[in-house]
Amino acid sequence: MVTLELLLGARASLNMQEPFEGGTPLHTLAREGFVAVAARLLEAGGDASIKNDAGRNALEEAKYELDRLERQTDGASSATRRAKILETINTLKMVLSVQ
């Protein structure tokens, strides 16, 4: 979170799309289940509507990753990651519904 606050203080672009898959920082945070940082990025003006090269916004990217993980059966680490992503999905829905 400290790194994000430093970037925000430097007025870094919150919506820069990376060149490989077209994802934004919010796509990555949502897919990886970093709920608090994703929520802070949205509060700071991150755009949740931007689509990556696969045509998914950040919320859809998190749902896609959750679906992919649910098809795997490789133990507790996947269960923990699924729980983090599900929490991120629910938080993104809540934050986006009040914007």
SULMO-V950223 format. One record per residue. N is the residue number from 0. PSI is psi in whole degrees, 0 to 359 (999 if undefined). OMEGA is omega as a letter, one per 20 degrees, with the letter a starting at -180 (999 if undefined). Layout:
N | PSI | OMEGA
N | PSI | OMEGA
This chain:
0 | 327 | r
1 | 317 | r
2 | 317 | r
3 | 316 | a
4 | 323 | r
5 | 317 | r
6 | 319 | r
7 | 320 | r
8 | 329 | r
9 | 4 | a
10 | 41 | r
11 | 153 | r
12 | 124 | a
13 | 343 | a
14 | 17 | r
15 | 130 | r
16 | 130 | r
17 | 153 | a
18 | 349 | a
19 | 314 | a
20 | 1 | r
21 | 16 | a
22 | 154 | r
23 | 172 | r
24 | 324 | a
25 | 323 | r
26 | 312 | a
27 | 314 | a
28 | 318 | r
29 | 315 | a
30 | 325 | a
31 | 352 | r
32 | 28 | r
33 | 78 | a
34 | 312 | a
35 | 318 | a
36 | 321 | r
37 | 316 | r
38 | 319 | r
39 | 321 | r
40 | 319 | r
41 | 316 | r
42 | 328 | a
43 | 357 | r
44 | 10 | r
45 | 142 | a
46 | 110 | a
47 | 354 | a
48 | 349 | a
49 | 134 | r
50 | 144 | r
51 | 185 | a
52 | 338 | r
53 | 359 | r
54 | 18 | a
55 | 138 | r
56 | 181 | a
57 | 318 | r
58 | 316 | r
59 | 325 | r
60 | 318 | r
61 | 318 | r
62 | 319 | r
63 | 314 | r
64 | 320 | r
65 | 315 | r
66 | 317 | r
67 | 316 | a
68 | 325 | a
69 | 338 | r
70 | 344 | r
71 | 153 | r
72 | 58 | a
73 | 37 | r
74 | 197 | a
75 | 326 | a
76 | 321 | r
77 | 323 | r
78 | 318 | r
79 | 316 | r
80 | 319 | r
81 | 318 | r
82 | 319 | r
83 | 317 | a
84 | 320 | r
85 | 319 | r
86 | 320 | r
87 | 316 | r
88 | 311 | a
89 | 320 | r
90 | 317 | r
91 | 317 | r
92 | 316 | a
93 | 312 | a
94 | 317 | a
95 | 332 | a
96 | 340 | r
97 | 358 | r
98 | 999 | 999
